[in-house]
Protein backbone atom coordinates (compact mmCIF):
# COMPACT_ATOMS: atom_id res chain seq x y z
CA UNK A 1 0.00 0.00 0.00
CA UNK A 2 2.76 2.44 0.92
CA UNK A 3 4.66 1.52 -2.25
CA UNK A 4 1.72 2.39 -4.49
CA UNK A 5 0.99 5.80 -2.97
CA UNK A 6 4.66 6.76 -3.26
CA UNK A 7 4.81 5.93 -6.96
CA UNK A 8 1.39 7.24 -8.05
CA UNK A 9 2.55 10.83 -8.77
CA UNK A 10 5.55 9.51 -10.68
CA UNK A 11 3.37 7.26 -12.84
CA UNK A 12 0.95 10.08 -13.62
CA UNK A 13 3.79 12.47 -14.46
CA UNK A 14 5.37 9.86 -16.71
CA UNK A 15 2.09 9.50 -18.55
CA UNK A 16 1.80 13.25 -19.06
CA UNK A 17 5.37 13.54 -20.34
CA UNK A 18 4.96 10.52 -22.62
CA UNK A 19 1.77 11.98 -24.05
CA UNK A 20 3.17 15.40 -24.88
CA UNK A 21 6.82 14.80 -25.72
CA UNK A 22 6.42 13.14 -29.15
CA UNK A 23 4.13 15.94 -30.33
CA UNK A 24 6.53 18.61 -29.07
CA UNK A 25 9.43 16.94 -30.88
CA UNK A 26 7.38 16.60 -34.09
CA UNK A 27 7.82 12.84 -34.08
CA UNK A 28 6.33 10.70 -36.88
CA UNK A 29 2.72 9.59 -36.56
CA UNK A 30 3.72 5.99 -35.78
CA UNK A 31 5.78 7.08 -32.76
CA UNK A 32 2.91 9.23 -31.46
CA UNK A 33 0.49 6.31 -31.80
CA UNK A 34 2.84 3.92 -29.96
CA UNK A 35 3.26 6.40 -27.12
CA UNK A 36 -0.51 6.96 -26.92
CA UNK A 37 -1.04 3.21 -26.69
CA UNK A 38 1.56 2.87 -23.93
CA UNK A 39 -0.04 5.78 -22.06
CA UNK A 40 -3.44 4.10 -22.29
CA UNK A 41 -1.95 0.95 -20.75
CA UNK A 42 -0.34 3.03 -18.01
CA UNK A 43 -3.65 4.82 -17.31
CA UNK A 44 -5.60 1.57 -17.10
CA UNK A 45 -2.97 0.07 -14.79
CA UNK A 46 -3.09 3.14 -12.55
CA UNK A 47 -6.89 3.02 -12.34
CA UNK A 48 -6.85 -0.69 -11.47
CA UNK A 49 -4.23 -0.17 -8.76
CA UNK A 50 -6.17 2.78 -7.33
CA UNK A 51 -9.39 0.79 -7.21
CA UNK A 52 -7.63 -2.11 -5.50
CA UNK A 53 -6.05 0.23 -2.94
CA UNK A 54 -9.41 1.91 -2.28
CA UNK A 55 -11.11 -1.44 -1.87
CA UNK A 56 -8.43 -2.56 0.56
CA UNK A 57 -8.73 0.71 2.52
CA UNK A 58 -12.51 0.56 2.85
CA UNK A 59 -12.54 -3.16 3.62
CA UNK A 60 -10.07 -2.62 6.46
CA UNK A 61 -12.34 -0.01 8.06
CA UNK A 62 -15.21 -2.47 8.31
CA UNK A 63 -18.94 -1.89 8.39
CA UNK A 64 -19.01 -0.66 11.99
CA UNK A 65 -17.58 2.74 11.03
CA UNK A 66 -20.21 3.30 8.34
CA UNK A 67 -23.15 3.31 10.77
N, C-alpha and C positions, 0 to 999 in steps of 0.2 A: 504494500500500500504506500509506504513512504517513498519507495523507488519510483512509482508511477507519478506521484504529485511533483517530484523533483524534476522529472524529465518532460512533463506536459508542456511547459512554456517553450522548451527547446524544440520539441516536435512541431508545435504550431508555428514557431518562427522559421523552422526549416521548410515547412510547407509554403509559407509566404514567400520566402526567398526563392525557392524552386519554381514557384508559379510566375514570378515577375522577372527573374534574371534572363531567361532565354529571349523574352520579348525585348528587354532593354538592350541586349547584345545583338539584336536582329538576327537571331539564329534561324536556320531553315525550318520550314513547317513541320518536318518529321521530328526534329528535336523538340519543338514546342509540344507536339502531340504526345511524345514519350514522357516528357516532364509532367504534363497534365494528367496522364494516366498514373504515374507514380504518386502524384499528389492526391489523386482520388483514393488510391490504396492507403496512403498515409492517413487521410481524413477518416476513412472507414475504420481503420485500426484504432485511431484515437477515440472515435465515438464508442466503439465496442469496449475498449478499456475503461472509458469513463462510465459507461453503463454498469459494467461489472463492479467497479469501485463503489459506485452509488448504491448498488444492490447490496454489496457487502456492508457498507456503512449503515444502511437502514435496517438490515437484518440483525446487525449486532445490537442495535438499540432496543429491539423487541417491541411487542405490541403494548406493553404496559405504559410506555412513555407517550403513546398516541392517544390515550384516553383523556 
